[in-house]
Amino acid sequence: MFKSKKEFFNIVRPKKNFFSIKISKICFLFMWIFLPIFSQKQILSDLRNIKFKSQQDNIKFENIKLEKTYEKEIIWQKIKSNKVQNNKIEWNKYEDKIPDDYSKKENFENKGISLNSLNRSIIYNHKIVGPDISWNVPLGFGWNKKYRFDFNARGHNTAIPDPPSRKFFGWNNGDAVGLLSYQFLHSNDKSFGINFGVRSLYQGNQALGGDSFIGEGLSAGFRWDYAITKTSGIAIGAEQLIHFDKLTDTGRNIYFTASKGFWHSEYEGQGLYPLDVATAGIGTGRLAVGTVKGFCSDTFGGSGTEKVYRRLCWSPIFSLARIWNPKVSTFFEYNSRFFLLGGSVAPKENIPIRGTLALIISDHIDNYKLHDLSELNWVFNISIGF
């Protein structure tokens, strides 16, 4: 049999292999190193208080509780803050993308802005002065609440009908009328006022047909308006309604008009220039001397457009304006008497001074035939409020 116990164990137990010993040691080392990593999730799930440090602000926050975990999001709940190493707050400048069509700061100040009037001019938000958007057609916007008074000189450079000889840049025995308006009653969306008119601000050349003297033809009228929305409104009024003498021939300009503003585009709800404004309505007196008129009557003693009696008739009127920026506008107007192309400027936003110049491109005398260059005349408005 076996000579010794050593011989017996050598037969039953195989000899040790170098590679098997090596592999067993590697497996043991592997389990010793990586087994704690696989059990890390269990360790983290038992954590309730952790500490972390902000690299950017160098601020330590403590006692942050892990409330819930989701697949892609961790929601943290702060239960208490014990220590703050540095409580200094650092502010960084924030720069947002500016739209390509942005040109002026005021473009971003138009959110909810209201459009108001000062005679024939537009006022923004009851305080910022804008240009005229018509020559003779009254606006429908509600009268602004800052400037109650307005004095306007409205005239033309050439006597009508045209004198035998005239120059485009000459005065040609022209004339102007004055209108002082006082809008003294205001509520949230309505206003009421009165106006006084002066027939002539210039003494014409009698040899050239001028027959009016400065201060002739005193008259009075009224205006009531209502703001429907911030960009629309209606107005009912009359200029030169009551004549105090027989020298007034500027017409009993009774009118009913409506105006509406349209911003060109918007950026985050804020209007961008240009601003388009449409005004339309009906009128009498000098607002109804053309060939398109109707509903004539003897009301108020006639139209008052001539020193001879004429019936009071009604005619459609309108004005289409584009306001390129808060200070400059152009407009196209039909006031029954003329078709006009004009422009206006308001040089100071806080000083209510405005100037307007327009070309008469056709008139009712020759049934609105378009004028050639030799027949062009011009009209003007000069206004100041207070």
PyMOL commands that set and color helices and strands:
alter all, ss='L'
color gray80, all
select helices_A, chain A and resi 5-12+18-38+40-45+105-109+206-208+285-287+299-301+364-366+373-375
alter helices_A, ss='H'
color red, helices_A
select strands_A, chain A and resi 50-53+60-69+74-78+115-118+121-124+128-132+149-158+173-186+190-198+218-229+232-243+253-267+270-283+294-297+312-325+328-334+338-345+353-363+377-385
alter strands_A, ss='S'
color yellow, strands_A
deselect
rebuild
show_as cartoon
